[in-house]
Amino acid sequence: MGKDKSTKQSTANKRAHQSSAGQPVAPATPNWAPFKPPLPVTDLMLTSPAPGFENTIATIHNFWPKSLCRDYVTFLRTLPLTTTPGRPKRGEAVRQNDRYQVNDPAFSQNLWLETGLKDALRDDSVRHLCEASYSSNIRTKLIHKPLDDDSQHVTLPSATEPSGTVSGKTTWTLLLYLTSSAEGCIGGETVFYPHDRKSEKEAIVIAPETGMLLLHKHGDDCLLHEGREVKAGEKWILRSDLVIPK
């Protein structure tokens, strides 16, 4: 009987080990390249690319210097990018690009505190964002010919991850352009349609600009938008969200 008990314990231990080994392992956070030179390199100012849409679309020019963007493109090439499927799930936009996604609270805090973004959003003209913080969900996207960017869609808010730095709801999408026509990227514009229909006459077109940060509201206030095809070169962006605490 002692042998049977020992065998049962051994089997149970083996099963427990197998169960533990089968648990999904979260990807290790990258050793992100440092912010050099120290940021910001100029006074950051939010501007709206379209009159009347100041509360839904904003840009910050020269958020990152071109040298840092170049360093990050070199660094991001070392990450294991995954090509998204061309056929989306029901209700999702078509997204064809190479991407890398990681939950990294430490890096998100650096983006929020060490780039000048938090201080820029304390300006009186954007006080509705002053209590925001950065989502820890960091995404990198590489879009290149013949891959498209995103089809027409609206971006829905989401709850922040349990391991995130702030508990709340995402309300603004942030896109940091790391390449543009200066690096050979042709196309790849982000286009907004104010009246929920695709109309070129009404389109608000944001061309990629190296080092520029684009902020756009999502959820109920999100405008229909899409990413145009990259016709040549490579479009690299860092994407995250602003979080409004509960």
CORRABEL-V139153 format. One record per backbone hydrogen bond with DSSP energy under -1.0 kcal/mol. CO is the residue of the C=O (numbers start at 1). NH is the residue of the N-H. E is the energy in kcal/mol with one decimal. If there is no record, write none. Layout:
co->CO nh->NH e->E
co->CO nh->NH e->E
This chain:
co->1 nh->5 e->-2.3
co->2 nh->6 e->-2.3
co->3 nh->7 e->-2.4
co->4 nh->8 e->-2.4
co->5 nh->9 e->-2.4
co->6 nh->10 e->-2.5
co->7 nh->11 e->-2.5
co->8 nh->12 e->-2.6
co->9 nh->13 e->-2.7
co->10 nh->14 e->-2.3
co->11 nh->15 e->-2.4
co->12 nh->16 e->-2.5
co->13 nh->17 e->-2.4
co->14 nh->18 e->-2.5
co->15 nh->19 e->-2.7
co->16 nh->20 e->-2.4
co->17 nh->21 e->-2.6
co->18 nh->22 e->-1.5
co->20 nh->23 e->-1.2
co->30 nh->32 e->-1.5
co->34 nh->36 e->-1.2
co->47 nh->59 e->-3.0
co->50 nh->53 e->-2.0
co->53 nh->56 e->-1.7
co->53 nh->57 e->-2.5
co->56 nh->217 e->-2.5
co->58 nh->215 e->-3.2
co->59 nh->47 e->-2.4
co->60 nh->213 e->-2.4
co->65 nh->69 e->-2.0
co->66 nh->70 e->-2.5
co->67 nh->71 e->-2.0
co->68 nh->72 e->-2.4
co->69 nh->73 e->-2.3
co->70 nh->74 e->-2.0
co->71 nh->75 e->-2.2
co->72 nh->76 e->-3.4
co->73 nh->77 e->-1.5
co->75 nh->78 e->-1.8
co->76 nh->79 e->-1.5
co->79 nh->81 e->-1.5
co->82 nh->99 e->-2.4
co->89 nh->92 e->-2.2
co->94 nh->151 e->-2.3
co->97 nh->84 e->-2.8
co->98 nh->142 e->-3.4
co->99 nh->82 e->-3.0
co->100 nh->140 e->-3.1
co->102 nh->138 e->-2.9
co->104 nh->108 e->-2.2
co->105 nh->109 e->-2.1
co->106 nh->110 e->-1.8
co->107 nh->111 e->-2.4
co->108 nh->112 e->-1.8
co->109 nh->113 e->-3.1
co->110 nh->114 e->-2.4
co->112 nh->118 e->-1.7
co->116 nh->120 e->-2.1
co->117 nh->121 e->-2.0
co->119 nh->122 e->-1.3
co->120 nh->123 e->-1.1
co->123 nh->126 e->-2.1
co->124 nh->127 e->-1.2
co->126 nh->129 e->-2.1
co->127 nh->130 e->-1.3
co->129 nh->132 e->-2.3
co->133 nh->243 e->-3.8
co->136 nh->104 e->-3.2
co->136 nh->138 e->-1.0
co->138 nh->102 e->-2.5
co->139 nh->239 e->-3.4
co->140 nh->100 e->-2.1
co->141 nh->237 e->-2.1
co->142 nh->98 e->-2.7
co->143 nh->235 e->-3.0
co->144 nh->147 e->-2.8
co->149 nh->96 e->-1.4
co->150 nh->227 e->-2.5
co->153 nh->225 e->-2.3
co->155 nh->219 e->-3.4
co->158 nh->170 e->-2.7
co->161 nh->164 e->-2.2
co->167 nh->246 e->-1.9
co->168 nh->160 e->-1.9
co->169 nh->244 e->-2.7
co->171 nh->218 e->-2.6
co->172 nh->242 e->-2.6
co->173 nh->216 e->-2.0
co->174 nh->240 e->-1.9
co->175 nh->214 e->-3.0
co->176 nh->238 e->-2.0
co->177 nh->211 e->-3.1
co->180 nh->183 e->-1.6
co->180 nh->185 e->-2.4
co->181 nh->184 e->-1.5
co->186 nh->231 e->-2.4
co->186 nh->232 e->-1.4
co->189 nh->228 e->-3.2
co->190 nh->206 e->-3.0
co->191 nh->226 e->-2.0
co->192 nh->204 e->-2.7
co->193 nh->196 e->-1.3
co->204 nh->192 e->-2.5
co->206 nh->190 e->-2.5
co->209 nh->212 e->-2.6
co->211 nh->63 e->-1.5
co->211 nh->64 e->-1.6
co->212 nh->177 e->-2.5
co->213 nh->60 e->-2.3
co->214 nh->175 e->-2.7
co->215 nh->58 e->-2.7
co->216 nh->173 e->-2.9
co->219 nh->222 e->-1.6
co->224 nh->193 e->-3.2
co->225 nh->153 e->-2.2
co->226 nh->191 e->-2.9
co->229 nh->188 e->-1.5
co->232 nh->186 e->-2.7
co->235 nh->143 e->-2.6
co->236 nh->178 e->-2.9
co->237 nh->141 e->-2.3
co->238 nh->176 e->-3.0
co->239 nh->139 e->-2.7
co->240 nh->174 e->-2.8
co->241 nh->135 e->-2.7
co->242 nh->171 e->-2.2
co->243 nh->133 e->-2.0
co->244 nh->169 e->-2.0
